[in-house]
Amino acid sequence: MQIELVFIPSPGVGHIRSTTALAKLLVDSDDRVSVTLIVIPSKFSGHASSSAYTNSEDRLRYCLLPTVDQDPNQTYISYIESKKPYVRSAVSELAREVSTRPDSRLAGIVVDMFCMSMLAVADEFSLPTYIFYSSNASYLGLQFHVQSLYDKKELDVSELRDSDIKFDVPTLTRPFSAKCLPSVMLNKKLFPYALGRFKSYRKTKGILVNSVAEMEPQALEFFSGENTNTPPVYAVGPIIDFKTNGDDEKAREILSWLREQPTKSVVFLCFGSMGGFSEEQTREIAVALERSGHRFLWSLRRASPMVEDIISSPPGEFTNLEDVLPKGFLDRTVEIGKIISWAPQVDVLKSPAIGAFVTHCGWNSILESLWFGVPMAAWPILAEQQFNAFHMVEELGLAADVRKEYRRDFVVGVSEIVTAEEIERGIKCAMEEDSNMRKRVMEMKDKLHVALLDGGSSNCALKKFVQDVVENVP
Ligand SMILES: O=c1ccn([C@@H]2O[C@H](COP(=O)(O)OP(=O)(O)O[C@H]3O[C@H](CO)[C@@H](O)[C@H](O)[C@H]3O)[C@@H](O)[C@H]2O)c(=O)[nH]1
């Protein structure tokens, strides 16, 4: 029997790229599987641009939903919700088409964690649903745990804003600091929405997680236990999209500069698709870089104006860097540093010149860094990045701490400033040669590579997923 799966990623670059890479891996690893990826157009143009997803291949096809006039005040979640009628008609058309193929079945819908509203569409077609969870299993565990604590009236974590409390999470080995909870859980208005989302995860037939069993043994053990009241969890990562914009002229110039730098001499700073900073914060980074004495490649962007729905408001460019940076900084660092905008990140991390990565701790960035054996300095900004920073710094010792509790979003606004001293300390620690942290990172790199090999844990988990999908075919 041939099976067709529908994938519905959410439009952010951190989601759509890994979802596409997973879909490719699935069709390449099992010739019974075909995938149609329904692409919700991005709310804004840029590197998450959905126009990149148009070249359908044999068993991997893209169905690009129409871009319609957008209400600028629409939140990200209601934007996704508004796409339901288009998704419904795309699934209906696909169901009709699959029914004409011999021995083929529409086997289910794999939704992104932010597209849970599409479960209703799957129900209309009596299709099983799965989730592709583009973050890690330990964080998934936190979400389920927070929901249980709330339902059993043991703890309402949204009360914990500004609290120093630490509490146990079954997917972590050490007490978790409430200061590293994501803003969505600390915000009274958004918390009910988050709880509803965590509850709906439980209704699915399985959750594919972009992680590796050997990296998160505590979490995978938890999910494989009895009485967790969760769907099966398949750790199938690291799923990395190795296709960057490395071929365009700007990227070529960056990579050629890197080729001229000594091995492990450059610290790379990059803060994901949404990370940007104020002028004041930018100056602190510049001071830290100069004081650290290291060469640097700095992907620098200006923070977007603070709006409640930060996802709808990507960072921009500074118009004149001379006005923003400390006086003379550009001249003094011309030989050792390079300031860029969007980075060909995967190619950069692959370069032997890179010694460390100052990161916002987006999960894809963490996986990419570990894949190439690059130690990190953790400086989270929003979403679940404070949790990821805690995970990397405290739990696994794979990153130095810049300030793992830092956040810049609608909950706290823009007032916090990370000082040059903190940044310099983080950079120096991550750049240290022969450190224990660097050794642990290299060990983790090996684990990540082995997991994907034939018979490796992630390879086996992917096969088990396909087997379960076949068994669940309606
Ligand atoms: O200049 C840049 C910036 C980013 N990237 C790439 O863009 C992706 C960014 O993904 P990620 O590191 O996960 O960050 P976000 O874009 O911020 O991702 C969102 O989605 C992730 C997965 O769910 C979450 O972990 C994050 O917190 C959330 O902000 C990565 O593949 C990077 O290589 C570049 O190539 N160049």
The ligand as an SDF file (V2000), in Angstrom:
LIG
                    3D

 36 38  0  0  0  0  0  0  0  0999 V2000
   20.6320   35.0600    9.8110 O   0  0  0  0  0  0  0  0  0  0  0  0
   20.0890   33.9530    9.8810 C   0  0  0  0  0  0  0  0  0  0  0  0
   19.1780   33.6090   10.8970 C   0  0  0  0  0  0  0  0  0  0  0  0
   18.6350   32.3530   10.9150 C   0  0  0  0  0  0  0  0  0  0  0  0
   18.9490   31.4390    9.9510 N   0  0  0  0  0  0  0  0  0  0  0  0
   18.3460   30.0760    9.9690 C   0  0  0  0  0  0  0  0  0  0  0  0
   17.0090   30.1780   10.3750 O   0  0  0  0  0  0  0  0  0  0  0  0
   16.6830   29.1340   11.2560 C   0  0  0  0  0  0  0  0  0  0  0  0
   16.2400   29.7360   12.5790 C   0  0  0  0  0  0  0  0  0  0  0  0
   15.6630   28.7570   13.3710 O   0  0  0  0  0  0  0  0  0  0  0  0
   15.7870   28.7920   14.9650 P   0  0  0  0  0  0  0  0  0  0  0  0
   17.1880   28.8290   15.3600 O   0  0  0  0  0  0  0  0  0  0  0  0
   15.0080   27.6440   15.5040 O   0  0  0  0  0  0  0  0  0  0  0  0
   15.2020   30.1650   15.4010 O   0  0  0  0  0  0  0  0  0  0  0  0
   13.7770   30.9170   15.1330 P   0  0  0  0  0  0  0  0  0  0  0  0
   13.6760   31.3400   13.7550 O   0  0  0  0  0  0  0  0  0  0  0  0
   13.7370   31.9740   16.1520 O   0  0  0  0  0  0  0  0  0  0  0  0
   12.7290   29.7420   15.4610 O   0  0  0  0  0  0  0  0  0  0  0  0
   11.4550   29.6470   16.0770 C   0  0  0  0  0  0  0  0  0  0  0  0
   11.1560   28.2330   15.9930 O   0  0  0  0  0  0  0  0  0  0  0  0
   12.0470   27.3690   16.7100 C   0  0  0  0  0  0  0  0  0  0  0  0
   11.5950   25.9420   16.4570 C   0  0  0  0  0  0  0  0  0  0  0  0
   10.3260   25.6960   16.9880 O   0  0  0  0  0  0  0  0  0  0  0  0
   12.0470   27.7150   18.1920 C   0  0  0  0  0  0  0  0  0  0  0  0
   12.9700   26.8980   18.8880 O   0  0  0  0  0  0  0  0  0  0  0  0
   12.4080   29.1920   18.3630 C   0  0  0  0  0  0  0  0  0  0  0  0
   12.3620   29.5480   19.7330 O   0  0  0  0  0  0  0  0  0  0  0  0
   11.4260   30.0490   17.5650 C   0  0  0  0  0  0  0  0  0  0  0  0
   11.7260   31.4230   17.7060 O   0  0  0  0  0  0  0  0  0  0  0  0
   17.9260   28.2750   11.4130 C   0  0  0  0  0  0  0  0  0  0  0  0
   17.8120   27.1720   10.5500 O   0  0  0  0  0  0  0  0  0  0  0  0
   19.0530   29.1880   10.9720 C   0  0  0  0  0  0  0  0  0  0  0  0
   20.1140   28.4890   10.3490 O   0  0  0  0  0  0  0  0  0  0  0  0
   19.8460   31.7530    8.9580 C   0  0  0  0  0  0  0  0  0  0  0  0
   20.1450   30.9260    8.0880 O   0  0  0  0  0  0  0  0  0  0  0  0
   20.3800   33.0050    8.9550 N   0  0  0  0  0  0  0  0  0  0  0  0
  1  2  2  0
  2  3  1  0
  2 36  1  0
  3  4  2  0
  4  5  1  0
  5  6  1  0
  5 34  1  0
  6  7  1  0
  6 32  1  0
  7  8  1  0
  8  9  1  0
  8 30  1  0
  9 10  1  0
 10 11  1  0
 11 12  2  0
 11 13  1  0
 11 14  1  0
 14 15  1  0
 15 16  2  0
 15 17  1  0
 15 18  1  0
 18 19  1  0
 19 20  1  0
 19 28  1  0
 20 21  1  0
 21 22  1  0
 21 24  1  0
 22 23  1  0
 24 25  1  0
 24 26  1  0
 26 27  1  0
 26 28  1  0
 28 29  1  0
 30 31  1  0
 30 32  1  0
 32 33  1  0
 34 35  2  0
 34 36  1  0
M  END
$$$$
